[in-house]
Amino acid sequence: MLFRIITLVGLILLPFVQSEAQEILKQEREERIKLKEMPEAARQYLDSYWLKKSRRKRFYSETDGKNSSYEAKLIRDKRRFSIEFDKTGALQDIEELIDFHQIPDSARLRIDSTIVANYGKYNIYRVQRQFLPEESTEHYATLTTESSQNFELEVNVVENTRIQSYEMLFDTGGTLQQKRLIVRRSLDNFLY
């Protein structure tokens, strides 16, 4: 009888638990597109500030199941950038690929201690400096370490004897703002 009650309560709560878990998952899918397939506002922004002096320009349509966005990835002055727009073409953020040691010392130490305290050993495989849309981020020349608002890390950790990947967003002081479990497609293991 007790088993049936527990099972019934579990079945009633299951949809709530599943919907909560979905909010903390990162399950994105990218599809390569041509520049002309991006929204007009995004094309104008890219043309005004980015495309002329950049190389290896690639454009993507991205979805996570709920939201759609567009992204331009390019290299300018040996710096790798990802510029993301919403489906209307409004700038969402600009991210620059950096090394972990490029994060200021105080923030880097706080990030390290946060991850170690929660997981012990870890391996960072991607770090990006994030610039949020403001007047200061509309022009390439203004993107400096001082104008950065966040750091986004993709980290492998050992959790319950399994290796898990997380996307962790830290502010400039090194305080954890958001953590999302990265769910990879099964093909990701075969695609390099």
Disulfide bonds with the S-S distance in Angstrom:
none
